[in-house]
Amino acid sequence: MSLQLAIRLSLVAIVSGTLACATNLSAEDQAPRYESKGFLEFPKEVELGEVSAVAVAPTGEIVVLHRGEEPIAVFDAAGKYKTSYGRGMFKVPHGLRFDKQGNLWTTDNGNHVLRRFNSEGVQTKTIGEENKPGNGNLQFRSPDDLVFGSDGSIYVADAGNGRVVKLSAEGDFVFAFGKKGKKEGEFATAHGIAIDSEDRIYIADRGNKRVQQFSSDGKYLASFDVFAGNPFGLLVVGSELLVTEGDQNKLFHLSLDGKLVHTWPQSIDLQLPHLMSVASDGTLYVAEVKGKRVQKFSPRTSPTGAQATACDDVAAPQLLPMNLTRRVADEAGNFKRVTTQEKWDFSKTAFIVCDVWDSHHSLNAVRRETQLLLRMNEVLKVARDRGAMIIHAPSDCMKSYEGHPGRAIAKNAPKASNLPTDIGIWCKQIPTEEAGKYPIDQSDGGEDDDKAEHAIWLKRLGEIGRQPRSPWLKQAAGIEIVDGDPISDNGIEIWNLLEDRKIENIVLLGVHTNMCVLGRPFGLRQLSKNGKHVVLMRDMTDTMYNPASPPYVSHFCGTELIVEHIEKYVCPTITSVDLLGGEPFHFPEDRRHVLMLIGDDEYKTELTLPEFAEKELVPLGFTVTIIHADPKDRNDFPGLVDALPKADLLIVSARRRTPKKEQLDAIRRHIAEGKPVIGIRTASHAFSLRAGSDTSKLAEQGLDSWLDYDAAIHGGNYQGHHGVGPTTAITVAEGAQNHPILRGVDVANLQGKGSLYRTSPLAIDTVPLLIGTISETAPEPIAWTNRAKPTTENGPRARVFYTSLGHVDDFAQPAFRKLLLGGIFWTLEPQYADPSTIDRFLPVAK
C-alpha cells in the first residue's frame, strides 16, 4: 500500500475500529489528504454570521450552525440551501451534532443550555437553565460541544466550568469529571469533544494547547501535546483524530494514541477552522468562524481511483456472532421469546434493502423513514466492510437505474438451477402463518397522517411533478449505493444472485414490514418458504398501520405485533446492535415507558394495575415502572424522583397522600415538561387531605400537598361520591362517538362497579367521553380528556386522561381494560402534524 494514500473517511471504520498502519513518512512529507471542493453557498437574503459548526443529517442534508438571525441552516445532500430556523433561540450558537435517532442537538455558549430538535426542526428538549450559568448537575457554563456514546449517553464539553458532563440518553445527570487547571485531567477550556469506537473521550483543551484522552467513565488516559497553538474542534474518523487548530489555521491528523500523522499544508486556505463533520461518501465539512463559511473537502484517491485506506492489507473480520430471536410454543401452545446465537460468515451473507424509497404517499411514513436512514446506512457499511453483499431493492424504480452497473450485476447473474416456480410474484401468506391470526387490520392502506396535513402533502407532491399516490422514483439518497452493489426489484434476479454467490444468510431491512418486507417476491415469506435462512432486522423497519383500525393500538405497537407474528410464523429477527453495538434504534416518537404511582388503600389497584401492565402493556413492548407507597409510611413513594424523569407517561392511582416535597416536585416537573398523565378514580384527590384537615405542619415535616391537582391537571371538580351499591350505567358522551380513546371499547357491556363520583361541572377545556348514571341522580362524567394548565407562560400543556372508574371489579371487564389502553395510547400519541415542515420532506422535483 502506498504510504501517501489517505485514510478512507468512512463511518464504518468508526464502528469496526480498523487499526491504522504505521508510516515511515513524516507528517509534513505526506501528500495532501484532501482537496477543496468549494463552499456551501448561502443565498444572499440569509444574514450569515460566524459559522461555528456543521453536521450531516440522517437524510444526507447538511446542517450549519452560525451566529446570524436564523442560526440553523439546512442544505440538501447536494449542497443546495433549503431553509433556516432558530430565530431568537440562541445567544452564542456553538456546537451541533446528530444522535443515532436523527435528533439534532446544539450547544448555546451564551444561554448555557443544550437544545434538542427533531427531524422536522421542532425543539423537543432543553437541558440546563436559560441564562443561568452554574455548576450544578444539570447546569452549564458556556457549553461548547457534545458527542454521543455507543449506548446513547451524552458527553458535554462544559467549557466555562472546565469539565465534561455525562448525561444519560434521556438527559439525566450521570457524573462529571475535570476542573479548571493545567494538571492532567484538568482543563483551561474544555472546547471540542470527540469519541471513538471504544467510547474513549477526546477533549480539545483550548488554552492548555493539548488534547486529553479519557475513558468513558472519566478516567484520565493520556495527553497529546503536538500543537504550537490551540486545538478547537475534534472529529474521530476511522483510526484517526482530526484536530482543527485556530491560531495557525491548520488541521492535523493524529493517531488515536496521539502520534502526529499528517498536517494540512498552508496552501489549503482555512480561516479559523472550528467544528467538523463527515458525510457517508467521505466528504469532510469544516466550519470556519472567521471565514463565515463552510468549506467542503473530498479525500484524495489512490492511483487506481479508489479511496485510500490506512491499512488495506488487513482483512476485515468475516465472522460475526448474530443473536436470532424466535417465538417458540410450548406444549400448551403458549409462546415464549427465545434468543440464540449463531456465527455467520459474512462473505456468504446478503442484506436486502426493501423499498427504502425517496418518497411515499404517507407523510408520516416519510418522516419515520427519514429517521431510520442514518443508522441503516451505517449497518450496510459495516456489513459491506465485512464482506456481505448489499442488494438494493427499491421496487418500481428500476427505470431510474437504467445503465447503472448495479443493474447489470443483477441482470447478469447466472440462472439458478433451483428457481422456485412462484419466486417472481407477491406472496400474501405462507402455510406456517395459517396457525395464527394476522394481528392488524391494514385494509385501509395503513396511512396514519393527519387528514388536513395529508391533503397538503399530496397536493405538494403533484405540484413538483410526482404522482401523489406513488411518488417514489428511486432509493432514498441517505442509503449509499457502492460499486459492486446489485440493484433489483425482481424476485428471479435476486434469487439468482443469492444462488450464484452461495449465500447462506439473508437479512431483510427496510419498509414496510407488514406489506413489502413480508410480501415482495424477494421478501420474508418467499425466502422463508423456499428454504432460505432469512431474518428480519426488526429495529430497521416500520409498518403501514393506522391506529384507527383494529386492534386500535398505537402505530409502534402495531409494528410490535407484526414483529411478534413474524417471529412466531415466518422467520427469526435480529437488531442492528449485532453490527453496530449500543442500543437498538428507537423512533423518537415511540414512547412506551409508563410509570404507575400507586398509593390506594381502598380499590386494590396495587393488585389490579400491575396485573394490567403484565397482561396488556408488556406484550405490546411497554416498559412499566411501578412505584408503590411505602407500607411503613403511606406518604412516601421511594424511587419516584429517580424513576419519573425516565418515564413517558405517569399513571396516578393514589388517595389522600401528602408526599415528600421533592417527590411532588418531580410530578410537577413531569407535567411542566408537557409529559402526559392519566388519573384513575381516587387520583382526583390524590395529593390533598379532606377539607378542614390541618396542613400547617406539612412543610416542617418535609411533606407537600396539591389541593387543586384535580382542577389544574384533570380539569375535574371532585365533590365526593354517591352511596355504595348501585351499578352505574354508562353511555357515550355527546359528540364523543369517534374519539380515539373509545376505539374498540364495547360501551354497551361496560358498567361502573364502584360508587359514582360527583365530578360536575368539568372545566371548559375538557372533552367528556363517557357519562355515568344511577337512578334518581343527575348524570356525571366518568371519563374525559384535558390539557393541563401550563406552569409557565406559553409552556406546554400535557395531555391528560381521567376516569373515575377503577374499582377492582371494573378491571375484570374487557371494555374497561380497552378504555384504559385507549387512554394510554391517546396520551402518548405522537404529535406529528406541523404543516410548516412539510416541504422539508419533499423529494427532488421530477
Steps between C-alpha positions, in 0.01 A plus 500: 500500500635844410596688814369820346145375474233662715298316755154433366239714671232253588264476794540124483859543613373669809294196581738226399798668665746434216857557622724750325811366326840641586665746264864596462424841349481812712174686524642776283633263230166338427295613202184701579222280630217717364418741226259789538168475318391854575248629751136459591322788329255705705241712318550874520192552716648287781674717757804286568695530823812327624472130415575283801385148408376269227341154514370250244139390558362146461341609172836611366405863557772729628404714799701810588505695827596866469456823693250676276129570551386145418799300617406150379530470122408185308646393165406196294751220444618669182578819691199705389354730764152400623392688811603660830351508849582578863432873502517645850603172664876547530740747651834348390440190282797267526472119464286281274463119487250231399419208728431147373127568483553794267430772758703819464674624816654844544703673767441866583812655645314818597171362636680208674265227372477201270208482258359197319305532174313222322536422130241767421693776673271517801671548837412204724732540798713751688765398755644764728356825627451782250731793575595347835858370489593265780684183593208296631426155361278631220655843468767615257727796458561566130465142366697473175452154350350157558525140374311175549623170639414160354221464758355841417664675795572870446841650579502880524810720484400746772761759409443766762502250785809323371333161507324231298145406600359157420124473458285195436331461162189649664697806616539410867824588681739204540830657611752770416880498485771763476546848642678822412877466499812384318559158655411169338123469487450875543400750232560862416196477271331172409422603142460232232412140585514172307447130571643187338361151444617390847319794663824676587446873536727766345490860623652802324653675802510846349731725700721212611584423135432129523249223442420275795366144480268339757313174544121502484487507881713816514837342580796697365696302238738724307588849382603592144725808482579543131369851436674834483159658544163404644277209391140598427295225335540120510366220282582128511509351151591133493831460677589867500413811698458815293581822686438859388751753636368856497817697573689375194194414289609139457348155514692207648454123483601306811496129565271408787803466726601859426770464234504768231414334169437789263485880494298683238723721283472880515381497139159394630329821607331467839373805691468407867385141443264386772273193520479233229278223364536224244246367249450136407691549173804629689444869434636704789325823598690761702329796667712816489420767759706782353423404142124483573476198276497122478771355282463150360784263421515169318757236595763453234497164325766243425650462150240231434220744571387343827490686826808404692492310824745520784557131493346326200709187546314421824188294433178592677370226727267263317323331790254679720283366781134567425223482759187351344163533673205267447166436673485133598176331610493263796275195528211717614537726197641794695776688320825599664761730350829313461831647380785284373839593360644397166831590337463614142752506220433842352645405165195273477252755630272741313310806618192594297390863532127490435312800356690775680358746248575868448136583575163352597131590493499500881677800651541329838655200325755737345568661836572165661709373209707817522578417861613149404740597224814591692523183709385283210779633282749433779373141523551449128849647511607263777343204322667592172834552672475151645440350158121485473314562175267802516199473267305822446137420424294819450198348328353667191808720466721308260452759225709741707786251499512420128866476406613484862769234560294365789215409265739315275629297795147387582394434141813305414493258793486143363159338504465279806425133454261498797285801409166475689199513271333796672806701602404783266166584662365657819438260790202574728539211744708190555375173654663558838294817546176306484554394862456857623284806445643798314525766774404830335247633251684675216212502254489881498859516375645580838537877463507674838542858376302791634225541238553870436875459484465197272298702250770768492768233456329341200445841344866594540612169349289572194634852474858375469407245234473189715207258479336561841392141560832351386762776512806279534755509218813356660660401829541766770821698464597421859574137406832478321530279191862391458671349198429128509158530664226334290175689434181306433133474593460171315457181702657284231807723465550516874463122539759453226738735683456313827571166338793625292672652806421191710321714756413319823353785707264777391400812693194702395480862612295790372130576474226417552508190717138396465489559126807505276753347740275200552337471160737604222639229270830547686328541838497298819216266403642392165851452633384318813260260332761420233756391757723803542647592838347846513454745789334837550704784653215609722632842606568603140142488379159661538139403431213649305246485780230750594401499870142573390481137382482181709646413742504876577850517642766761436694498174812370671307231685367398158860446393561302819208269417625443145850418627346255747304337216815468290697347788224244555416396146746634240864538608729621782594863558821682592585862581762743375681457832663185361689721255522840665484432873325741733121488519243406233362787297206670667266745328493824701120499495479140621436566866412187694642548848218525755539576870213391725480688830289294742389610843142375521380313806138462391464368143788248482681668211824374657380167358294594194741745340808271507286218359371734229855603415623142478218378277416807292809721477809281519395285200475821297859595575436739788744551782304539823646638822279461807554724802301395808452703814724380782295259718658661806444858384192554286624841379837379372546371144858365498676522165257744340743791464757290313253298291251761381736699271556182298127436452289619209165471680397528864196302617378610844291281728537657843263619770550776757882494504738784587831389345842634576544837334770376264268221386210731425744740333606214271137462393475874446810492277360207300183695426684829442700328225175414324524129576163323528307388806217254563291509815303199623210539742647639825762697307247784516597539865844342481704771671254684722360428844135531586355848535577644840813291555795676660774538238700769680775264611552314173791720396673446835478126437638534147161410353284673243145505368338604174150619579395595146663202326164373373394837361839605362601168347184296436267793448279322753282613786492214752238554773473156653294205379155352511425207725649156451273242342338597170671393180573796274354493151741642244437675169716688251506877548349711226744548213754249636400198292808522277755599761823295469484388864167325439619298200411138561337571839177302537317767699175301486666239724676741733366577848636695794537261794604760757313798636433778251723803553353849500724685254279764333553755369824433313739770383411658168799352314421139589351253253248265668510145363275287722203588718395300808147482636331347803133529583360824637823699456639730235739339251871550564799492262712195582770524231644804326811659356668828583810705434670590829548866578853612401729585789672779307381749241474324162616177665389160367164360604518133590242259364284361780247217516295442814239241590315460827474130422765277655316280748650152528198360311541759225837345412324167443306650208668482155334827403663685790840353421459613138397846622812531715716379211337758276580772752863389511531500121331839467715674758816362337387559140778665295425861417633492145272752334684818408425621146788748518747210479345321202731642236803365686389148412423556132714305253684658211261634237445266208 
